[in-house]
Amino acid sequence: MLPDLPSIVAESSETSVSQNAALLQRCSQRLPTARIGELHFTHSEKWGDILRVELLDNPDANVISRMVCTDNKNNVVVGVVPAGSEELVPQEMRGVWAPDGQCGTLSKRVVFSGTGVAIGDRPPGEMRYFPQGQPLGKGVLWWTNGTWSQFDYDAARDVMQWRDKQGVTIYRRCSE
């Protein structure tokens, strides 16, 4: 089982806070040798103050490494996020979607909100949208747990496309 650690991407329940000098000092002792980019300070009920540091020496231009650090010495996480800005899920992607004709089947439906997605009857998960993100090239939905989604929005047809090893499944908008 994976340890329960803060996410590489800030969760919607976190609030921005001003720089915490003590946390910065503690975390700087754990930083790898790398060029440092932006520092993001937030606070969460669960973790307290959190510092997310962008590490700029990743050889892959499509991603940026991030280190996440809290006051608890065991809460240090390093991972990657897509390069470019991080946004809420775009309005045009929000709503209820399902493969053709299956809107009435809960297990087939996908519901996107501004901060996450619920697939079938599973609990919702948080995600963000990176407009310049890869590997799809047209923007990528990135789960706060560090994985990316296979959904790709096709604005010309107003459909979501799910890509997996079996191919592409077209999801159409449901009337909620």
Buried (B, 14 or more C-beta within 10 A) or exposed (E): EEEEBBBBBBBEEBEEBEEBEEBBEBBEEEBEEBEBBEEBBBBBEEBBBBBBBBBEEBEEEBBBBBBBBBBEEEBBBBBBBBBBEBEBBBEEBBBBBBBEEBBEEEEBBBBBBBBBBBBEEEEEBBBBBBEEBBEBEEBBBBBBEBEBBBBBBEEEEEBBBBBEEEEEBEBBBBEE
